[in-house]
Amino acid sequence: MSSSAVDPPYVDRFLATAEAVAQERPEVDLDMAREVFLEAATLLHNGLVLDGLDDHDAEAVVAGLCADLVAADPGAAIRARSQAALELPGALHEPAAVSAAYLIAVATFQL
């Protein structure tokens, strides 16, 4: 499902999340979930949220967002993940940049 000839980066990850959520939660309409997650991928791309991150860190942010956007309180979940990136960076290459990307995503998604 796409609204343009060129999909934003990581759209496949977001659409896979939409499909997984619709399978896990019968009350979720698959088409609506796809639309919401396509919009999320588009906002990330158009908002340049992932610019400046290397591929590894961008993948980590996308994975985190896919997990957190289905939380009961997505904004709180993403803000907590932003803080965790600083406190427990694990394999992140640039924890501060990853943390900032999460906070920019919260603002971009108006959460």
C-alpha positions in Angstrom: 0.0 0.0 0.0 1.5 3.3 -1.0 0.2 6.8 -1.8 3.1 7.8 -4.0 5.3 6.4 -6.6 8.3 6.4 -4.2 7.9 5.1 -0.7 9.7 6.7 2.2 12.6 4.8 3.7 11.7 2.1 6.2 8.1 2.0 5.0 8.3 -1.8 4.8 9.2 -2.0 8.5 6.3 0.3 9.4 3.8 -1.6 7.3 5.0 -4.9 8.8 4.3 -3.4 12.2 0.8 -2.4 11.1 0.1 -5.9 9.9 1.4 -7.5 13.1 -0.8 -5.2 15.2 -3.9 -5.9 13.2 -3.2 -9.6 13.6 -2.7 -9.4 17.3 -5.6 -7.0 18.0 -8.8 -8.0 16.3 -10.3 -4.5 16.9 -7.6 -2.9 14.7 -8.6 -2.3 11.1 -5.7 -3.4 8.9 -6.2 -0.7 6.2 -6.4 2.0 8.9 -3.3 0.7 10.6 -1.4 0.6 7.3 -2.5 4.2 6.6 -1.3 5.4 10.1 2.1 3.6 9.8 2.6 4.9 6.2 2.0 8.4 7.5 4.5 7.8 10.3 7.2 6.7 7.8 6.4 9.7 5.6 6.6 12.2 8.5 9.9 10.7 9.6 11.2 11.1 6.1 9.8 14.6 5.3 10.8 15.8 8.8 14.4 14.7 8.3 14.2 12.9 11.6 16.7 10.2 10.7 19.1 12.5 8.8 22.6 12.5 10.3 22.2 8.9 11.7 24.2 6.1 10.2 22.2 3.1 8.9 22.7 1.1 12.1 21.4 3.9 14.4 18.6 4.7 12.0 17.5 1.1 12.0 17.5 1.1 15.8 15.3 4.2 15.9 12.8 2.7 13.4 12.7 -0.5 15.4 12.1 1.5 18.6 9.4 3.6 17.0 7.6 0.6 15.6 7.5 -0.9 19.1 6.5 2.3 20.9 3.9 3.5 18.5 1.7 0.6 19.5 2.1 1.3 23.2 -0.8 2.5 25.3 1.0 5.9 25.6 3.3 6.2 22.5 4.6 9.6 23.5 5.7 8.4 27.0 7.2 5.2 25.5 9.2 7.1 22.9 10.5 9.6 25.5 11.5 6.7 27.8 13.3 5.1 24.9 15.1 8.4 24.2 16.3 8.5 27.8 17.4 4.9 27.7 19.5 5.5 24.6 21.6 7.9 26.7 21.7 5.7 29.9 22.1 2.3 28.2 23.4 2.9 24.7 24.3 -0.7 24.0 25.5 -1.0 20.4 24.3 2.5 19.3 27.1 4.4 17.5 25.8 7.9 18.5 23.5 7.6 21.5 23.0 11.4 21.8 21.9 11.6 18.2 19.6 8.6 18.6 18.1 10.1 21.7 17.5 13.4 19.9 15.9 11.6 17.0 13.4 10.0 19.3 12.5 13.4 20.8 12.2 14.9 17.3 9.9 12.0 16.4 7.7 12.8 19.4 7.4 16.4 18.3 6.9 15.5 14.7 4.1 13.0 15.5 2.7 15.6 18.0 2.7 13.1 20.8 
